[in-house]
Amino acid sequence: MSDAPTTEPCDACGEPTTDALARTVRLSVDRANIDTQRLCPDCFADWIQRYQDRLGSGGSEDDDSSEIIVD
């Protein structure tokens, strides 16, 4: 096993976040990775809220082409 620390900073707020609590947000276009962010639970919740506020309410209810995938 590795002796590497399991705590790295959140990319949004800079607070240390253990691997067990961290969430990774990846933005991909045509399978090419554009951006990856490691977020603590609070910053991840803020990110989801911003996504829903800005992008989630633009389509019709019958439109199934948009999808949020969270690993």
Phi, psi and omega in degrees: 000156181273149175267013182294143179295146178262013179240122176230158183286151172291136180291340181270309186252344178086358179288142177299136181224125179290156180303324182294333182259343185289148174238139179251127178253124179242134175251118180235141175233124183050044178067009176262129181287121180264317183205146174224132180230137173262123185233144172285167182304319180294315180292326177296317178298319177297319180297316179299316180297316178297318179299312181296319180295318186272323188241336188282341186255012186273338185262173177279164181290337181275355184274112180259011185279342179263146186204138174257124178247120180245121177280000000 
